[in-house]
Amino acid sequence: MTAPARPRAEPEAHALLPVDFRMRGMSGTEVISAAKAIRPSLPVIFMSATSPARLTAGGRSSPGG
């Protein structure tokens, strides 16, 4: 199940949503927006193991990167 689909299928199943900033296909901010549209009170931890120099403006990972 994809990250945005899980809150839709089980809106009360999780106490916290940890989200990586940089992901393939959908940025962390997009995942948070989708989850908050379903459950606005869901707490979020926004993180990344990527160095600041490698982060893109939109938060998406480039293929192979």
Backbone as XML, in Angstrom:
<?xml version="1.0"?>
<chain id="A" units="angstrom">
  <residue number="1" name="MET">
    <atom name="N" x="0.860" y="-1.176" z="0.000"/>
    <atom name="CA" x="0.000" y="0.000" z="0.000"/>
    <atom name="C" x="0.904" y="1.235" z="0.000"/>
  </residue>
  <residue number="2" name="THR">
    <atom name="N" x="0.577" y="2.213" z="-0.807"/>
    <atom name="CA" x="1.395" y="3.418" z="-0.885"/>
    <atom name="C" x="1.148" y="4.317" z="0.323"/>
  </residue>
  <residue number="3" name="ALA">
    <atom name="N" x="2.072" y="5.213" z="0.577"/>
    <atom name="CA" x="1.953" y="6.120" z="1.725"/>
    <atom name="C" x="0.658" y="6.931" z="1.711"/>
  </residue>
  <residue number="4" name="PRO">
    <atom name="N" x="0.250" y="7.537" z="0.598"/>
    <atom name="CA" x="-0.995" y="8.305" z="0.626"/>
    <atom name="C" x="-2.240" y="7.432" z="0.771"/>
  </residue>
  <residue number="5" name="ALA">
    <atom name="N" x="-2.180" y="6.177" z="0.324"/>
    <atom name="CA" x="-3.349" y="5.303" z="0.395"/>
    <atom name="C" x="-3.612" y="4.791" z="1.808"/>
  </residue>
  <residue number="6" name="ARG">
    <atom name="N" x="-2.581" y="4.611" z="2.602"/>
    <atom name="CA" x="-2.755" y="4.047" z="3.943"/>
    <atom name="C" x="-3.667" y="4.896" z="4.827"/>
  </residue>
  <residue number="7" name="PRO">
    <atom name="N" x="-3.486" y="6.207" z="4.959"/>
    <atom name="CA" x="-4.414" y="6.987" z="5.795"/>
    <atom name="C" x="-5.850" y="6.947" z="5.274"/>
  </residue>
  <residue number="8" name="ARG">
    <atom name="N" x="-6.017" y="6.834" z="3.985"/>
    <atom name="CA" x="-7.359" y="6.754" z="3.401"/>
    <atom name="C" x="-8.031" y="5.445" z="3.799"/>
  </residue>
  <residue number="9" name="ALA">
    <atom name="N" x="-7.270" y="4.341" z="3.788"/>
    <atom name="CA" x="-7.817" y="3.027" z="4.106"/>
    <atom name="C" x="-8.037" y="2.845" z="5.606"/>
  </residue>
  <residue number="10" name="GLU">
    <atom name="N" x="-7.134" y="3.397" z="6.419"/>
    <atom name="CA" x="-7.183" y="3.232" z="7.871"/>
    <atom name="C" x="-6.892" y="4.563" z="8.563"/>
  </residue>
  <residue number="11" name="PRO">
    <atom name="N" x="-7.800" y="5.527" z="8.512"/>
    <atom name="CA" x="-7.497" y="6.879" z="8.996"/>
    <atom name="C" x="-7.093" y="6.979" z="10.470"/>
  </residue>
  <residue number="12" name="GLU">
    <atom name="N" x="-7.558" y="6.084" z="11.315"/>
    <atom name="CA" x="-7.222" y="6.162" z="12.746"/>
    <atom name="C" x="-6.188" y="5.128" z="13.168"/>
  </residue>
  <residue number="13" name="ALA">
    <atom name="N" x="-5.602" y="4.400" z="12.230"/>
    <atom name="CA" x="-4.687" y="3.306" z="12.558"/>
    <atom name="C" x="-3.322" y="3.774" z="13.058"/>
  </residue>
  <residue number="14" name="HIS">
    <atom name="N" x="-2.938" y="4.998" z="12.778"/>
    <atom name="CA" x="-1.590" y="5.462" z="13.109"/>
    <atom name="C" x="-1.638" y="6.678" z="14.019"/>
  </residue>
  <residue number="15" name="ALA">
    <atom name="N" x="-0.739" y="6.685" z="14.993"/>
    <atom name="CA" x="-0.658" y="7.809" z="15.928"/>
    <atom name="C" x="0.262" y="8.904" z="15.413"/>
  </residue>
  <residue number="16" name="LEU">
    <atom name="N" x="1.106" y="8.589" z="14.432"/>
    <atom name="CA" x="2.132" y="9.510" z="13.947"/>
    <atom name="C" x="2.484" y="9.156" z="12.514"/>
  </residue>
  <residue number="17" name="LEU">
    <atom name="N" x="2.780" y="10.166" z="11.706"/>
    <atom name="CA" x="3.199" y="9.940" z="10.329"/>
    <atom name="C" x="4.630" y="10.447" z="10.153"/>
  </residue>
  <residue number="18" name="PRO">
    <atom name="N" x="5.627" y="9.534" z="10.151"/>
    <atom name="CA" x="6.990" y="9.964" z="9.838"/>
    <atom name="C" x="7.155" y="10.011" z="8.314"/>
  </residue>
  <residue number="19" name="VAL">
    <atom name="N" x="7.648" y="11.120" z="7.800"/>
    <atom name="CA" x="7.756" y="11.307" z="6.350"/>
    <atom name="C" x="9.143" y="11.799" z="5.996"/>
  </residue>
  <residue number="20" name="ASP">
    <atom name="N" x="9.737" y="11.163" z="4.996"/>
    <atom name="CA" x="11.024" y="11.618" z="4.473"/>
    <atom name="C" x="10.753" y="12.767" z="3.507"/>
  </residue>
  <residue number="21" name="PHE">
    <atom name="N" x="11.598" y="13.764" z="3.513"/>
    <atom name="CA" x="11.436" y="14.918" z="2.626"/>
    <atom name="C" x="11.599" y="14.520" z="1.169"/>
  </residue>
  <residue number="22" name="ARG">
    <atom name="N" x="12.594" y="13.703" z="0.890"/>
    <atom name="CA" x="12.966" y="13.416" z="-0.493"/>
    <atom name="C" x="12.607" y="11.972" z="-0.849"/>
  </residue>
  <residue number="23" name="MET">
    <atom name="N" x="11.642" y="11.810" z="-1.737"/>
    <atom name="CA" x="11.206" y="10.481" z="-2.166"/>
    <atom name="C" x="11.006" y="10.475" z="-3.671"/>
  </residue>
  <residue number="24" name="ARG">
    <atom name="N" x="10.911" y="9.289" z="-4.233"/>
    <atom name="CA" x="10.657" y="9.171" z="-5.672"/>
    <atom name="C" x="9.170" y="9.315" z="-5.951"/>
  </residue>
  <residue number="25" name="GLY">
    <atom name="N" x="8.833" y="10.120" z="-6.940"/>
    <atom name="CA" x="7.464" y="10.212" z="-7.417"/>
    <atom name="C" x="6.577" y="11.198" z="-6.682"/>
  </residue>
  <residue number="26" name="MET">
    <atom name="N" x="6.758" y="11.334" z="-5.374"/>
    <atom name="CA" x="5.906" y="12.224" z="-4.586"/>
    <atom name="C" x="6.767" y="12.788" z="-3.459"/>
  </residue>
  <residue number="27" name="SER">
    <atom name="N" x="6.751" y="14.083" z="-3.288"/>
    <atom name="CA" x="7.566" y="14.673" z="-2.227"/>
    <atom name="C" x="6.916" y="14.446" z="-0.865"/>
  </residue>
  <residue number="28" name="GLY">
    <atom name="N" x="7.692" y="14.586" z="0.176"/>
    <atom name="CA" x="7.168" y="14.468" z="1.527"/>
    <atom name="C" x="6.058" y="15.470" z="1.804"/>
  </residue>
  <residue number="29" name="THR">
    <atom name="N" x="6.187" y="16.669" z="1.268"/>
    <atom name="CA" x="5.138" y="17.670" z="1.476"/>
    <atom name="C" x="3.827" y="17.244" z="0.810"/>
  </residue>
  <residue number="30" name="GLU">
    <atom name="N" x="3.919" y="16.563" z="-0.327"/>
    <atom name="CA" x="2.714" y="16.069" z="-0.997"/>
    <atom name="C" x="2.058" y="14.939" z="-0.192"/>
  </residue>
  <residue number="31" name="VAL">
    <atom name="N" x="2.874" y="14.057" z="0.387"/>
    <atom name="CA" x="2.348" y="12.976" z="1.228"/>
    <atom name="C" x="1.636" y="13.564" z="2.445"/>
  </residue>
  <residue number="32" name="ILE">
    <atom name="N" x="2.271" y="14.555" z="3.077"/>
    <atom name="CA" x="1.664" y="15.191" z="4.252"/>
    <atom name="C" x="0.349" y="15.868" z="3.879"/>
  </residue>
  <residue number="33" name="SER">
    <atom name="N" x="0.317" y="16.578" z="2.773"/>
    <atom name="CA" x="-0.914" y="17.241" z="2.335"/>
    <atom name="C" x="-2.038" y="16.233" z="2.109"/>
  </residue>
  <residue number="34" name="ALA">
    <atom name="N" x="-1.718" y="15.110" z="1.469"/>
    <atom name="CA" x="-2.726" y="14.081" z="1.213"/>
    <atom name="C" x="-3.234" y="13.476" z="2.520"/>
  </residue>
  <residue number="35" name="ALA">
    <atom name="N" x="-2.327" y="13.188" z="3.447"/>
    <atom name="CA" x="-2.719" y="12.598" z="4.732"/>
    <atom name="C" x="-3.525" y="13.583" z="5.570"/>
  </residue>
  <residue number="36" name="LYS">
    <atom name="N" x="-3.110" y="14.846" z="5.594"/>
    <atom name="CA" x="-3.816" y="15.862" z="6.381"/>
    <atom name="C" x="-5.199" y="16.172" z="5.813"/>
  </residue>
  <residue number="37" name="ALA">
    <atom name="N" x="-5.391" y="15.984" z="4.515"/>
    <atom name="CA" x="-6.716" y="16.170" z="3.929"/>
    <atom name="C" x="-7.692" y="15.119" z="4.455"/>
  </residue>
  <residue number="38" name="ILE">
    <atom name="N" x="-7.173" y="13.946" z="4.789"/>
    <atom name="CA" x="-7.988" y="12.857" z="5.314"/>
    <atom name="C" x="-8.126" y="12.942" z="6.831"/>
  </residue>
  <residue number="39" name="ARG">
    <atom name="N" x="-7.023" y="13.253" z="7.491"/>
    <atom name="CA" x="-7.013" y="13.328" z="8.963"/>
    <atom name="C" x="-6.181" y="14.535" z="9.398"/>
  </residue>
  <residue number="40" name="PRO">
    <atom name="N" x="-6.788" y="15.712" z="9.503"/>
    <atom name="CA" x="-6.060" y="16.948" z="9.812"/>
    <atom name="C" x="-5.311" y="16.928" z="11.142"/>
  </residue>
  <residue number="41" name="SER">
    <atom name="N" x="-5.752" y="16.147" z="12.104"/>
    <atom name="CA" x="-5.109" y="16.134" z="13.426"/>
    <atom name="C" x="-3.910" y="15.187" z="13.511"/>
  </residue>
  <residue number="42" name="LEU">
    <atom name="N" x="-3.578" y="14.490" z="12.432"/>
    <atom name="CA" x="-2.485" y="13.531" z="12.446"/>
    <atom name="C" x="-1.139" y="14.234" z="12.663"/>
  </residue>
  <residue number="43" name="PRO">
    <atom name="N" x="-0.410" y="13.879" z="13.735"/>
    <atom name="CA" x="0.908" y="14.476" z="13.947"/>
    <atom name="C" x="1.903" y="13.960" z="12.899"/>
  </residue>
  <residue number="44" name="VAL">
    <atom name="N" x="2.828" y="14.822" z="12.504"/>
    <atom name="CA" x="3.793" y="14.493" z="11.458"/>
    <atom name="C" x="5.206" y="14.797" z="11.941"/>
  </residue>
  <residue number="45" name="ILE">
    <atom name="N" x="6.145" y="13.911" z="11.611"/>
    <atom name="CA" x="7.574" y="14.187" z="11.776"/>
    <atom name="C" x="8.145" y="14.228" z="10.369"/>
  </residue>
  <residue number="46" name="PHE">
    <atom name="N" x="8.703" y="15.358" z="10.009"/>
    <atom name="CA" x="9.255" y="15.599" z="8.681"/>
    <atom name="C" x="10.763" y="15.502" z="8.795"/>
  </residue>
  <residue number="47" name="MET">
    <atom name="N" x="11.394" y="14.599" z="8.032"/>
    <atom name="CA" x="12.830" y="14.357" z="8.189"/>
    <atom name="C" x="13.470" y="14.038" z="6.845"/>
  </residue>
  <residue number="48" name="SER">
    <atom name="N" x="14.793" y="13.967" z="6.869"/>
    <atom name="CA" x="15.525" y="13.502" z="5.700"/>
    <atom name="C" x="16.940" y="13.133" z="6.101"/>
  </residue>
  <residue number="49" name="ALA">
    <atom name="N" x="17.425" y="12.072" z="5.492"/>
    <atom name="CA" x="18.810" y="11.673" z="5.681"/>
    <atom name="C" x="19.683" y="12.233" z="4.559"/>
  </residue>
  <residue number="50" name="THR">
    <atom name="N" x="19.075" y="12.963" z="3.655"/>
    <atom name="CA" x="19.773" y="13.553" z="2.520"/>
    <atom name="C" x="20.448" y="14.844" z="2.935"/>
  </residue>
  <residue number="51" name="SER">
    <atom name="N" x="21.646" y="15.058" z="2.451"/>
    <atom name="CA" x="22.342" y="16.296" z="2.780"/>
    <atom name="C" x="21.608" y="17.482" z="2.163"/>
  </residue>
  <residue number="52" name="PRO">
    <atom name="N" x="21.653" y="18.642" z="2.816"/>
    <atom name="CA" x="20.964" y="19.820" z="2.276"/>
    <atom name="C" x="21.373" y="20.153" z="0.841"/>
  </residue>
  <residue number="53" name="ALA">
    <atom name="N" x="22.608" y="19.873" z="0.480"/>
    <atom name="CA" x="23.075" y="20.183" z="-0.868"/>
    <atom name="C" x="22.384" y="19.326" z="-1.926"/>
  </residue>
  <residue number="54" name="ARG">
    <atom name="N" x="21.871" y="18.135" z="-1.546"/>
    <atom name="CA" x="21.230" y="17.239" z="-2.506"/>
    <atom name="C" x="19.718" y="17.386" z="-2.558"/>
  </residue>
  <residue number="55" name="LEU">
    <atom name="N" x="19.132" y="18.132" z="-1.639"/>
    <atom name="CA" x="17.683" y="18.298" z="-1.652"/>
    <atom name="C" x="17.274" y="19.196" z="-2.811"/>
  </residue>
  <residue number="56" name="THR">
    <atom name="N" x="16.194" y="18.824" z="-3.486"/>
    <atom name="CA" x="15.687" y="19.656" z="-4.579"/>
    <atom name="C" x="14.581" y="20.551" z="-4.048"/>
  </residue>
  <residue number="57" name="ALA">
    <atom name="N" x="14.269" y="21.567" z="-4.781"/>
    <atom name="CA" x="13.244" y="22.530" z="-4.338"/>
    <atom name="C" x="11.895" y="21.853" z="-4.110"/>
  </residue>
  <residue number="58" name="GLY">
    <atom name="N" x="11.537" y="20.888" z="-4.931"/>
    <atom name="CA" x="10.242" y="20.213" z="-4.794"/>
    <atom name="C" x="10.271" y="19.015" z="-3.870"/>
  </residue>
  <residue number="59" name="GLY">
    <atom name="N" x="11.431" y="18.606" z="-3.400"/>
    <atom name="CA" x="11.520" y="17.482" z="-2.494"/>
    <atom name="C" x="11.477" y="16.132" z="-3.164"/>
  </residue>
  <residue number="60" name="ARG">
    <atom name="N" x="11.591" y="16.083" z="-4.478"/>
    <atom name="CA" x="11.574" y="14.802" z="-5.180"/>
    <atom name="C" x="12.991" y="14.348" z="-5.457"/>
  </residue>
  <residue number="61" name="SER">
    <atom name="N" x="13.176" y="13.056" z="-5.399"/>
    <atom name="CA" x="14.450" y="12.462" z="-5.732"/>
    <atom name="C" x="14.533" y="12.295" z="-7.247"/>
  </residue>
  <residue number="62" name="SER">
    <atom name="N" x="15.697" y="12.560" z="-7.788"/>
    <atom name="CA" x="15.864" y="12.316" z="-9.216"/>
    <atom name="C" x="16.123" y="10.825" z="-9.430"/>
  </residue>
  <residue number="63" name="PRO">
    <atom name="N" x="15.755" y="10.274" z="-10.579"/>
    <atom name="CA" x="15.998" y="8.852" z="-10.825"/>
    <atom name="C" x="17.473" y="8.523" z="-10.644"/>
  </residue>
  <residue number="64" name="GLY">
    <atom name="N" x="17.738" y="7.496" z="-9.886"/>
    <atom name="CA" x="19.115" y="7.108" z="-9.606"/>
    <atom name="C" x="19.802" y="7.958" z="-8.568"/>
  </residue>
  <residue number="65" name="GLY">
    <atom name="N" x="19.081" y="8.901" z="-7.970"/>
    <atom name="CA" x="19.720" y="9.799" z="-7.034"/>
    <atom name="C" x="19.269" y="9.722" z="-5.694"/>
  </residue>
</chain>
